[in-house]
Amino acid sequence: MTTRNNLGEFEEIVMLTIGVLGEEAYGLAIKMEIEKRLERSVSMGALHTGLYRLEEKGYLESRLGEATKVRGGKPKRFFRVTASGQRVLKEAMEDRQKLWKDIPAGVFQLFPKTNG
């Protein structure tokens, strides 16, 4: 049996969103994209905690962009998913696909019949 690195739902969402954003994946852009796509509120504190935790796990890496006057001379920190992060995302996707595939027909009825 292999050991898998489990991702929490929020961690997975953050990593997938970074993939969607590509070269423009920095804190505020990630927050806004998650909120737009999933209609879910995200605090910057929770996002930063998740980003740094994923970086510690080796699933993300970051680099500082150029400092700008708009940000008071503070540079943006851009994130990208590492090869290790891509592997763990692929494992998570495959695990979910196996579960969906193995649900017997009729167990989940998206549109139950009504009387009438």
Buried (B, 14 or more C-beta within 10 A) or exposed (E): EEEEEEBEEBBBBBBBBBBBBEEEBBBEBBBEBBEEEEEEEBEEEEBBEBBEBBBEBEBBBBEEBEEEEEEEEEEBBBBBBBEBBEBBBEBBEEEEEEEEEEEEEEEEEEEEEEEE
